[in-house]
């Protein structure tokens, strides 16, 4: 087995399974993100959904004109419908590219640091501080300070 020469001592079965499970889970997530980012969303569908939404929101007041008895309730209903549908539209626009550099996007670098820290802890449990330090220096050859903040 190659890991006995690379790690200094053999991994016991539960540690090896945990390591493989972590790598498998990470790769599943990575390929899921890749699939999400590379699958194009059809623009005509977006265009038609926006057109129907605006048409619905702007024609609801005319549908409610037939009953003038409760004008305040109609105004509140129209406000809630407009606020809800426009809010959903703005959320959809924000979620269009969740892996960008905006403040409300996913923290990809933070997730990568967390994954590296999990790998370091697994190596620390298995081989000790010396091998963890070697792995850290190999992953960060320039000696830059790694921070999760």
N, C-alpha and C positions, 0 to 999 in steps of 0.2 A: 504494500500500500504506500502510495506516495506521501500521504499526510504524515506518516510517522517520520519521514526524513525532513519534511518541511517544518513541522511543528515541534519536533524534539521529543515528543512522547505521543503514543497513539490516543486517538479519541475513543472514549467509551461509547457504546452504541446509543444511549439516550442523547448524549451531546452531539454526536454526528447526525442523528435524526433531527434534532432541533436546528442545527445549522442548515441542513438541507431543506427543512421546512421553511426556515426564514428566507433562504435564497429563492425558493420556489414561490413563496408569497410575494416577495419583492418583484420577481420577474413577471408574475401574473399582473401585478399592479402596473408595472412599467409598460407591458404590452397593451394593457387596457387603456392607458393614457395615450399611447401611440395610436391605437385604433381610433380613439375619440378625436385626437387632433388631426388625423389624416383623412377622416371620413367627411367629405363635403356635405354641407347642409344645403338642400336645394333652395336657391333664392326665390324662385317663383312661389314656393309654398309660404315662405316668410312674407312675401309681398301680398299674397292673397289673404293670409291670416290678418295682417295689419289692415288691409282694406275692409274686410268684413268687420273687424273690431271697431274701427272708426265709424263705419256706416251704422253699426248697431248702437254705439254710444251716442251718436248725433241724431239718431231717429227715435230713440226711446222717449224723449220729451214730447214729441208729436203724438206718440201713441197714448201718452198719459193726458193729453189735452181733452179727451172726450169726457173726462170726469173732473170738472173744475171745483168740486165741493171741498176737497182736502188739498189745497195748493201747497201747504207747508210739508205735508207728508210726501207729496210728489217731488218737491225740491230736495228733500233729504234722500229719497230713493235715487234720484238722478245723481246727486253728489256721491253717494256710496257706490253706485254702479260705475260712474266715471273714474272715481278714485281707485277702485279695485282693478278695473280693466287697464287703466293707464299704469298703475303700479306693477301689474303683471308684465306689461310690455317693457317697462324700464328694467325689471329684474331679468327678463329674457335678454335684453340688450347687454346687461352686465355679465350674464353667464355665457355670452357668446364665445368669449375666450378667457376661461378661468385660469390659464397658466401664463398670464402676462406679468407686467410689472406694476399693476395698480395696487393700491393699499388693500383692497378687498379680494385680491386674487389669492390662489393657493400659495403657500410658502414652500416652494419646491426645494430650496436650499436648506431650509430648516428640517424638512422631512428627510433629506439626504444625510444631514448631520445626525439625526436621530437614528437612522439606519446604521451609519458608521459606528455610532456609540454602542448600539446593540451588538454589532460584530466585535467591537473591542471588548465588551464585557464577556462575550462568549469565549474569546481567546484568553482573557484574563482568568476566567474560571478554569479553563483547560490547561493553559501553559504558563500562566503567571505574568508578572509585571514586565519582565524582560522582553518577552515575545510581543506583548501588547505595545511596548515602546518601540520595538523594531517595526511593527506594522504601522504605527502612527507615523514614524519617520519615513517609511516607504510611501505612504499615502500622501504625505505632505513634505516633499523633498526640500522646499524653499524655507521651511521652518516658520511659515506664517501662523499666527495665532488663530486657532479655530474656536469660534464662539457660537453658541446656539442662540444668542440674542440677536 
